[in-house]
């Protein structure tokens, strides 16, 4: 999707347009759904001028209003479903991870949260007939979890048929020459898949918020590419916020910043038909006398903003229980998967 000509908006000159683009506001739609304060800070202009620019963008952009249920259904048919590569989990999710929504995956250390983000970063690049979205991924890494060698192991663990179709899609072989047993072709496929995962390490919460804003810009730039951004992973969403804002006295500020961060992520999903997957840490609730005492970090703000909440917990050996905790259109339920060297597998 090319940038709109911002200079045509009333009140926007070349200098203001450049500042807006530098801060990720490169389309009428993106400006139209911004708040005056947000735009004012980005372009270094008064809130009154920012409000005028937003109103002008709203007149020029189709940002929607009220619509019928039938129209909503038609729009939702554009939503993509990204496979986990585990049949039982995909069924639990109603077909896979949805685009235009935030899916939160939480669990204790070693439950497999980072395994999920790595697997999805591969699966998003697969052909649609194999549950992929034929797109690329962004990976915001706040806990130093991303490992390219883990990506290669998971690629090697894909079924031969999937690998050969992926070779064709990524242009490393044609239909006749694609061969999952060919080491040279597999090396080329691994390199192509790694090239389509854009990784950024977040050093603190402010940097993480900035990266989410930059993610909007990257998603916009790639919309006309062969592999547009279709997945944004944040692993983990809450680690820096939890470490930097300690105690009840700083809780309000933490939640306010976390709320803004989540809405920045949501905007990437909504504007660019991207699946947003965030991992979350847990804390033990000492008041819980029955059931599992672990609770996700982030409170009601994260609970209300996440469209889907999934709880991962350890089981015997390499098995993991995947529990659907909350979803607007799906029942609660559980599925079982295995975490193998070759990736996430059916039980």
C-alpha positions in Angstrom: 0.0 0.0 0.0 1.6 3.2 -1.1 1.7 6.3 1.1 -1.0 8.8 0.6 -0.1 12.3 -0.5 -0.3 13.9 2.9 0.5 17.4 1.6 -3.0 17.5 0.0 -4.6 17.5 3.5 -5.6 20.9 4.7 -3.1 22.3 7.2 -0.3 19.8 6.2 2.8 21.3 4.6 6.0 19.4 3.5 7.7 19.7 7.0 4.6 18.4 8.8 4.1 15.6 6.3 7.6 14.5 6.7 7.3 14.4 10.5 4.0 12.4 10.2 5.6 9.9 7.9 8.6 9.5 10.2 6.2 8.6 13.0 4.3 6.0 11.0 1.3 8.2 9.9 1.7 7.7 6.2 -1.9 7.2 5.2 -5.2 9.1 5.5 -6.7 6.1 7.4 -3.9 6.0 9.9 -4.3 9.7 10.6 -8.1 9.5 10.7 -8.1 7.0 13.6 -5.5 8.9 15.6 -6.2 11.2 18.6 -5.3 14.9 18.4 -2.8 14.5 21.3 -1.1 11.6 19.5 -0.8 13.5 16.3 0.3 16.7 18.1 3.2 15.0 19.7 4.3 13.3 16.5 4.2 16.3 14.2 5.1 19.0 16.8 2.0 21.0 16.2 -0.9 22.3 18.3 -3.7 20.0 19.3 -6.2 22.3 17.5 -4.2 22.0 14.2 -3.9 18.3 14.8 -7.7 18.0 15.2 -8.2 19.9 11.9 -5.8 17.5 10.1 -7.6 14.5 11.6 -11.0 15.8 10.4 -9.6 16.4 6.9 -8.2 12.9 6.8 -11.6 11.5 7.9 -13.3 13.2 5.0 -10.8 11.8 2.6 -10.5 8.3 4.1 -13.0 5.5 4.3 -12.8 4.8 8.0 -16.3 3.3 8.2 -19.3 4.0 10.4 -22.3 1.9 11.3 -22.8 -1.1 9.1 -25.2 -4.1 9.0 -24.4 -7.5 10.5 -24.3 -8.9 7.0 -21.7 -6.3 6.0 -19.6 -7.2 9.1 -19.9 -10.9 8.1 -18.7 -10.1 4.6 -15.7 -8.1 6.0 -14.8 -10.9 8.4 -14.6 -13.2 5.4 -11.4 -11.3 4.5 -9.8 -12.4 7.8 -7.0 -15.0 7.5 -6.4 -18.0 9.7 -2.9 -19.0 10.4 -2.2 -22.6 11.3 -0.3 -23.8 14.4 0.6 -26.9 12.5 -1.3 -28.9 15.2 -4.7 -30.1 14.1 -6.2 -30.3 17.5 -5.1 -26.7 18.4 -6.3 -25.3 15.0 -9.7 -26.9 15.8 -9.7 -25.3 19.2 -8.9 -21.9 17.6 -11.7 -22.2 14.9 -9.2 -22.8 12.1 -6.1 -21.0 13.4 -4.8 -17.7 14.6 -6.9 -14.8 13.2 -5.6 -11.8 11.5 -7.0 -8.4 12.6 -6.9 -9.5 16.3 -4.6 -10.0 19.2 -3.9 -13.5 20.5 -2.3 -13.7 23.9 -0.4 -16.9 24.8 0.5 -17.0 28.5 2.1 -19.6 30.7 5.0 -20.3 33.1 8.6 -20.6 32.2 9.3 -23.5 29.8 5.6 -23.9 28.8 6.4 -23.4 25.2 5.4 -19.7 24.5 8.5 -18.9 22.5 8.2 -22.2 20.6 4.7 -21.0 19.4 6.1 -17.7 18.2 8.9 -19.4 16.3 6.6 -21.9 14.7 4.1 -19.2 13.7 6.9 -17.1 12.1 7.5 -20.1 9.8 3.9 -21.1 9.2 2.9 -17.6 8.1 5.2 -18.0 5.1 3.6 -21.3 3.9 1.2 -21.6 1.0 -2.5 -21.0 1.9 -3.4 -24.6 1.1 -1.1 -25.6 4.0 -2.6 -23.1 6.5 -0.1 -20.3 5.8 -0.8 -16.7 4.8 2.0 -16.3 2.2 3.4 -13.4 4.2 6.3 -12.4 6.3 6.7 -11.9 10.1 7.9 -9.3 12.5 9.3 -10.5 15.8 9.8 -8.0 18.8 12.1 -9.8 21.1 12.2 -8.5 24.7 13.7 -11.5 26.5 16.4 -12.6 24.0 14.4 -15.6 22.9 14.7 -15.5 19.1 17.0 -18.2 17.8 17.5 -18.5 14.0 18.9 -22.1 14.5 15.5 -23.0 16.1 13.8 -21.7 13.0 15.9 -24.0 10.9 15.1 -27.0 13.1 11.4 -26.3 12.7 11.6 -25.9 9.0 13.4 -29.2 8.7 10.5 -30.7 10.8 7.8 -29.8 8.3 6.3 -32.6 6.2 8.0 -33.1 2.8 4.9 -32.1 0.8 4.7 -28.8 2.7 8.5 -28.2 2.2 8.3 -28.8 -1.5 5.3 -26.4 -2.0 7.1 -23.8 0.2 10.2 -24.1 -2.1 8.0 -23.3 -5.1 6.3 -20.4 -3.3 9.7 -18.9 -2.1 11.2 -19.3 -5.6 14.0 -21.6 -4.6 12.7 -24.4 -6.9 10.0 -25.0 -9.5 7.4 -27.8 -9.2 9.5 -30.3 -11.0 12.8 -29.7 -9.1 11.4 -29.2 -5.6 12.8 -31.9 -3.4 12.7 -31.9 0.4 15.6 -34.4 0.4 17.9 -32.0 -1.5 20.2 -30.4 1.1 21.1 -27.4 -1.1 17.4 -26.6 -1.7 16.7 -26.9 2.0 19.5 -24.5 2.8 18.1 -22.0 0.3 14.6 -22.4 1.8 15.9 -21.9 5.3 17.7 -18.7 4.2 14.5 -17.4 2.4 12.4 -18.0 5.5 14.9 -16.3 7.8 15.0 -13.4 5.4 11.2 -13.0 5.8 11.4 -12.7 9.6 12.2 -9.1 10.7 13.6 -9.3 14.3 14.0 -6.3 16.6 15.4 -6.6 20.2 13.6 -4.4 22.7 16.0 -3.2 25.4 13.3 -1.6 27.7 9.6 -0.7 27.7 10.0 2.6 25.9 12.1 1.0 23.2 9.4 -1.7 22.9 6.7 0.9 22.4 8.8 2.6 19.8 9.3 -0.7 17.9 5.5 -1.2 17.8 5.2 2.2 16.2 8.0 1.3 13.7 6.1 -2.0 13.0 3.3 0.1 11.6 5.7 1.7 9.1 7.2 -1.6 8.1 3.8 -3.3 7.6 2.7 -0.4 5.4 5.9 -0.5 3.3 5.6 -4.3 2.6 1.9 -4.4 1.7 2.6 -4.5 -2.1 5.6 -6.9 -1.6 5.5 -10.6 -2.6 5.5 -11.5 1.1 3.6 -8.7 3.0 3.7 -8.6 6.8 1.0 -10.9 8.0 2.3 -11.7 11.5 3.6 -9.6 14.4 4.9 -11.5 17.4 5.9 -9.8 20.7 7.8 -12.2 23.0 7.2 -11.2 25.7 4.7 -8.4 26.0 5.0 -7.7 29.7 8.6 -8.6 30.7 10.0 -5.0 30.6 6.9 -3.4 32.0 6.9 -5.9 34.9 10.6 -5.2 35.7 10.5 -1.4 35.3 7.3 -0.6 37.1 7.5 -2.2 40.5 5.0 -1.7 43.3 1.5 -0.4 43.6 2.6 3.2 43.3 3.7 2.7 39.7 0.9 0.4 38.7 -1.3 3.1 37.1 1.6 4.5 34.9 2.5 0.9 33.9 -1.1 0.1 32.9 -1.4 3.4 31.0 1.7 2.7 28.9 0.8 -0.9 28.4 -2.6 0.2 27.1 -1.1 2.5 24.6 1.3 -0.2 23.5 -1.5 -2.7 22.9 -3.5 -0.2 20.9 -0.4 0.4 18.7 -0.2 -3.3 18.1 -3.9 -3.6 17.4 -3.6 -0.8 14.8 -1.0 -2.9 12.9 -3.5 -5.8 12.9 -6.5 -3.8 11.9 -4.9 -1.6 9.2 -2.7 -4.3 7.6 -4.8 -7.6 8.1 -2.0 -8.9 10.3 -2.2 -11.5 13.1 -0.8 -10.2 16.3 0.5 -12.8 18.8 1.8 -11.7 22.2 3.3 -13.9 24.9 2.7 -13.1 28.5 4.2 -14.1 31.8 2.3 -15.4 34.8 2.3 -14.8 38.6 1.1 -17.0 41.3 -2.1 -16.0 43.1 -1.8 -17.0 46.8 -5.5 -16.5 47.3 -6.4 -19.3 45.0 -7.4 -22.4 46.9 -8.8 -24.4 44.0 -7.5 -25.0 40.5 -4.4 -23.5 38.9 -3.0 -20.5 40.9 -1.2 -19.0 38.0 -2.6 -15.7 36.6 -1.4 -13.7 33.6 0.3 -10.4 34.1 -1.3 -7.2 32.8 -4.6 -7.1 34.6 -7.9 -6.1 33.0 -6.3 -3.9 30.3 -4.6 -6.9 28.7 -7.6 -9.1 29.4 -10.0 -6.7 27.6 -7.7 -5.9 24.7 -6.7 -9.5 23.8 -9.2 -11.0 21.4 -8.1 -14.6 22.2 -6.4 -15.7 25.5 -4.6 -19.0 25.4 -3.0 -20.7 28.4 -0.1 -23.1 27.9 0.9 -25.5 30.7 3.3 -28.3 31.0 2.2 -31.9 30.9 4.2 -35.2 30.9 7.4 -35.1 29.0 7.2 -32.9 25.9 3.4 -32.6 25.9 1.8 -29.3 26.5 -1.9 -28.5 27.3 -3.3 -25.6 25.2 -6.4 -24.1 26.9 -8.7 -21.6 25.3 -9.5 -19.2 28.2 -11.4 -16.5 26.4 -12.6 -15.9 22.8 -15.6 -13.9 21.5 -16.9 -16.6 19.2 -15.4 -19.9 20.4 -16.1 -22.1 23.4 -13.6 -22.8 26.1 -11.7 -26.0 25.6 -8.4 -27.8 25.7 -6.0 -29.4 23.2 -2.8 -31.4 23.5 0.4 -30.9 21.5 4.0 -32.0 21.6 7.1 -29.8 21.4 9.7 -31.7 19.4 13.0 -30.8 17.9 11.1 -30.4 14.6 8.6 -28.0 16.0 5.0 -28.2 17.3 3.4 -31.6 16.6 0.1 -33.4 17.0 -0.1 -35.6 20.2 
